[in-house]
Amino acid sequence: MKKISSFLFVVFSILLVLSACSGGTSITDDQQASNGDSAEASKDVTIWFHYTGNQQDQFLNLIDEYNDSQDTYQVEGEYVPFADVKKQLSVGVAGGTLPDMALMDVVDNAAFAEQGVLADITSKVEEWGQIDNFYEGPVESATYDGKYYGLPVGSNALGLFYNEDLLKEAGIEEPPTTWDELKADAKVLTNGDTKGFAISAVKSEEGAFQFYPFLRSAGADYDSLDSDGAVEAMTLVTDMIEEGSMGSDVVNATQDDLARQFAAGKLAMMVNGPWNIERLKEESPDMNFSISQIPKDEQFASVLGGENLTIIKDGNVDGAFDFLTWFLEPDRHETFTYETGVFPARKDVLENSDHWTEDPYLSGFVPIMDGAVPRGPSPQWPEISESIQIAVQESLTGSKSPEEALNKAAESVSETISEQ
């Protein structure tokens, strides 16, 4: 036990030194500042956040606005780099140095809920009475075992980007809406060094992220990878590589790589997210492109990215929930998401705001958000995701058939879940 405690102390000390401050205070700065009683007395609710740039500026401004709006609670934001959030929380559990709230990636919410780090805020959410105004997918990402362990504060999803001019030149009047149409159109749109379609199949979270809509569209999920629907989804993307309408290089291509190829006219259609819209407009201002639903098998499906704000168990739960619900009030939620380039998790905000409904590109994501689902959610998502990534790579490179790759992944996922 002494060796473990010493190791945790060393790790924690190193992480504190490495934590950088980029607006607000870092953990190290806060500890150094608490050499008088005024610093500690004013810190009623502490939030660890990983926002940078404009997102950080907007978030800190809202914290100041909240503090000025009432005198019951005082909120202080502490910047923790995105790559360090999970490590800091894990070390904080061992060292008893957790904040009152933490901003986290949607795929991490379930894991920390299962570990007992997060407060069960179900009764507070139900009393609040506004959860029905949110999209089902973002809310699901903040739940575990039927209970709420946070609330979604910003979302994004995947859609089908298509080059309108290339489709018109090929005699295609509308973007594909079904898998059969996608395969047929991608073949027609493949011409010279321009491929008809692409997804990112890189061996990382991006690969699992991009395959997930096809999995869900076929009625499958991470716990049914050996089902007929899952095999059909994998067969679809594998067939397009074998037919030449999707390049074999997708197994090494990130979402940013796809955006570059699309901007250069080397892709007619791709799966990507709203974060690349401004990039496409800047890199290829004369290109006419639009965004629609990812073609479906049984149903339209997309997958969520984004963040949830969670409340730490045994922290200042009342103060944290007060700030959280204040932050998510419709006008404030609309302004924050608008200014920071993400989508509102609140359905009543997204569907009633001209910013998203009237924009020629963002409007394409409004119906997509209705069917967007979280990855998982599962406390074992990192291990599950890796199994999916490997299956995608094995099938698309031809080292295994779609069925063989998915059967292997299903066994791996089953073992992971049974170890919970």
DAQUIZI-V88709 format. One line per field, one symbol per residue. phi: phi as a letter, one per 40 degrees, with the letter a starting at -180 (. if undefined). psi: psi as a letter, one per 30 degrees, with the letter a starting at -180 (. if undefined). Layout:
phi->???
psi->???
This chain:
phi->.cccccccccdccccccccbbbggbccccccccccbccccccccbbbcbbdbfcccdccccccccccccabcbbbbcbcbddcbdccccccccccgbcccaacaddccdccccccgccccbdcccccdgbcccbcccdccccbafgbcbibcbabaabaccbccccccccgccbccbbccccccccccccagcbccaabcbccadcccdccddcdcccgbaccacccccccccccdccdccccgcbcccccbccccccccccccgcbcaacabccccccccccaccccbbbaccdbbcacaabcbhbbcbbccgcccccccccdcccccdcccccccccbgbbccccccccbbcdcccccbcccccccccbcbccgcaccddccdcccdccccccccgcacdcccccccccccdcccccc
psi->eeeeeeeeeeeeeeeeefklkilblleeeeeffhglfeeeffiejkkklgklbeeeeeeeeeeeeeefflgekkkkkkkkkeffeeeeeeeeeefhhlaflkklkeffeeefeefgelkjgeeeeeeeggffflkeeeeefglkhglkhlkkfklllkljkkjeeeeeeggjellkfleeeeeeeeeefjjbgklelkljgliafeeeeffeeeeeegglafghfgleeeeeeeeeeeefeefgfkkffffgkleeeeeeeeeggfkeklkalffgeeeeeefiffkjllkakkkldelkklkklalkklkkkgaieeeeeeeeeeegkeeeeeeeeefgglkkfkefeefgkfeeffkfeefffefefegkllkckkfgeeeeeeeeeeeeeeeffgflleeeeeeeeeeeeeeeeff.
